[in-house]
Amino acid sequence: MKKMRGLAGTLWAALRRGMAQRRRQLAVSALVMIAAAGAWVRGGPLPPGLLDGAEQPSTLVVDRQGRALYEALSVDGTRAMPMTADRIPPVLEAATTAAEDRRFYSHVGVDPIAVARALKANLAAGAVVEGGSTITQQVAKLLLDRRTPGERRGVLRKVEEALVALRLEHHRGKRDILAMYFNLASYGNQISGVERASRAYFGVSASMLTPAQAAFLAGLPQRPSAFNPYRRMDAALARQRVVLARMVAIKALPADQAHEAREERIGVARERTPFTAPHFVRMVLTSAGVARPARIETTLDGDLQADVSGIIRSHRDLLLQHGASNAAVVVLDNTTGEWLAWEGSGDYFDRDKAGTINGPTMPRQPGSALKPFTYALAFDRGYTPASVLPDVPSSFPTSEPGVVYTPRNYDGRYRGPLLARFALAGSENVPAVALAAEMGVPDLMRLLSRAGLTTFDRTAAHYGLGLTLGNAEVRLDELVAAYAALARGGEWIEPTFLPRDRTTATVRRLVSSRAAFWVTDILSDGEAREFAFGRGGNLELPFAVAVKTGTSQAYHDNWTIGYSRQVTVGVWVGNFDRTPLRNSSGVTGAAPIFHAVMLAAQRRIGGPSWPEAAEAIVAQPRDTTRVEVCALSGMAANAWCPLRRREWVAAGAAPLPCSWHHHGDEGLLTFWPAEYHAWARQQGLTAPALVSDAAAARRELSGTGVHERERRALEIVSPPEDATYLIDPTLRREFQTLPLRASSTSGGLVEWTVSGRAVGSSRSGVAVDWPLTPGRHRIVAKDGGGREAEVTVTVK
């Protein structure tokens, strides 16, 4: 029996020992699991992407002097300016921890004491009157709200915030977390972050805050709307006093300083929100992309921009008289290629007139503003300002079989032989087309493309010779940059709206320095353009300026572009909806604005005094010289040339002596080249017998060639048989005429009919102008002897 009881005791003891060991094992396992769970809670990873862009700032765009043009809101729609942990002002740190989390530096992210205190206060009040969140928890909430905006804050969300807070404390230091709070917290009025709030409300950096101002700001994040200083200043000041009391309580601020802070008068400024040069600013922000920096320094001159805006406002009535609702203006620094002023529409906020459209980047037809590049190309191929060009009725073949192009000048007149200087300065169409035909449209198009014009979307054959007259659409900003290349002596620089080192810019040679010098010299010659534009108008300034105007097809666009040594100014006037202008050209529409802007730009860049009027925009190259030429033929003047002038030619390549003027028994004789015969006869400058040289004159006077004339007693010289003419939309309809000209031996009048209708009569060699009418027409000439000649033409 005793043995049985002993055995049972032994078994019981063993069982107890086993149970104790099991309990110890379970306890150890539980402790391990608790430790693992704690380690996971504390040291686990943060949610993916939680800190990505956590401190995305708003972007302040400033001009070249650092003055604000515009502040673009951050990705979450606020104005923000990040502060780094090492720049946190001690007084602001003390005020914020006193207001929000007095045990910030002692807890691990969650403060049980604060939670218990808040629970007790809320139960006593029967409502939520106090929160127990730490600064770290508030940072976690702000980060999660940015990650999943609009999500309701239920129990699970609060648990997630506590979990993230614990992990933030593990992964980041206290000061980093405090800096995150200072950058993420809302301070009202679309302001995130204390640095931006300090500048908005007090106009100073946070580093310069007084204790009173620091306490004021520290109190705002608790309830930004309720403490909005613009609407509830009394509530904001009451909150400030609470913060000051807490600072005294935790000995973060001596009592006497707290008293001074309470007595300090808090003046809150209502920050002015600038929006200068809105089209320019939008362009800058777009180029910066999504991840924009906090500050973008630009090349814009804010003072000049204000001048440009004022000039457009002052010209508004004049523009409306011409039916123009929109205007675009740009100013480029010639030396650096930097944009100094940029106006996109004339009124960004005019919704009815599409004011938000950025005009300088919109392709429009430039009219004659492209002509200088045709001449620059010709000057690089042997032409000079003294080269004579034909301004006579002319027809040029096109890429379409049987279709010819017959250009007309703006005023419908022909001026015969013109030196290149006068042809370009007076913006005559016919000589420009003749020159483009000689150079070739593909080569002209290649030059314009090298000049930075990117809008050509058709072939050279599509544009044809009308390219030199501006039938292709171009951008104002690109055309201004091309003109600036001429101002630099032929060197094109890629324009920029951001400051840069000149060595990093894209630079290429566009034309020779000689060609650029000649074009510039012509475009700045007021006397040369006097016959077309008069003197003393908006194209003349108190300093040297090379300038060109342009008017597009059907009068949709006015252009004036010009440059001094320092700047290039471009002005476009028109309507974005392409409504035609009324009684307006580049001279009357865009030129007055150009004149005022050029004066303002030169004053800003060159100082209050103008440069010497005679100072050349482009320095004279060594490979050009001036010689005395005949003002009519452009050749070296001989002893009988009645009009002479000094003109630029290539150095070492003196022109041939003038062969047009001779002295005979009758006195001065002018022998016109064949292409000017009809024009000279119409102007009454020759006898009935037109001659091109002395030998031809002798043959004519001696009767040689009579039989040939008898075989063609009546012949239609213009138009040619089966020709096709295109109505030019760039000219007024009264100038859309076809010269009807016949050669007759009868010496009497030639009667003209078109499609059976009489249109007039003229002597041999003298033209009758017939207004172009679409369709196929039979043209008949009949002389006094009853002889007839006819041709058939098509007008489209």
ABEGO torsion letter per residue (X at the ends): XAAAAAAAAAAAAAAAAAAAAAAAAAAAAAAAAAAAAAAAAAABBBBBGAABGAABBBBBBBBAAGBBABBBBBAAGBBBBBBBAAABBAAAAAAAAAAABAAAAABAGBBAAAAAAAAAAAAAAGBBABBABBAAAAAAAAAAAAABBGBBBBAAAAAAAAAAAAAAAAABBAAAAAAAAAAABBAEGGBBEAAAAAAAAAGBBAAABBAAAAAAAAAAAABAAAABAAABAAAAAAAAAAAAAAAAAAGABBAAAAAAAAABBBBBBBBBBBBBGAAAAAAAAAAAEABBBABBBBABBAAAAAAAAAAAAAAAAAAAAAGBABBBBBBBBAAAGBBABBBAAGBAABAAAGAABBAAABBBBAEAAAAAAAAAAAAAAGBBAABBBBBBBBBBBBABBGBBBBBBBAAGBBAEBBBAAAAAAAGBAAAAAAAAAAAEAAAAAAAAAAAGBAABABBAAAAEAAAAAGABBBBAAAAAAAAAAAAAGGBBBBBBABBBBAAABBBBBABBAAAAAAAAAAAABAAAAAAAAEBGBAABBABBBBBBBBBBBGGABBBBBBBBAABBBBBBBEBAAGBBBBGBBAAAAAAAAAAAAAAAAAAAAAEABBBBAABBABBBBAABBBBBBBAAAGBBBBAABABBBBBBBBBGBBBBBBAABBBBAAEBBBBBBAAAAAAAAAAGABBABBBABAAAAAAAAAGBGAAAAAABABBBAOBBBGBBBBBBAABBAAABBBBBBBBBAAGBBBBBBBGGBBAEBBBBGBBBBBBBBBEBBBBBBBBAAGBBBBBBBBBX
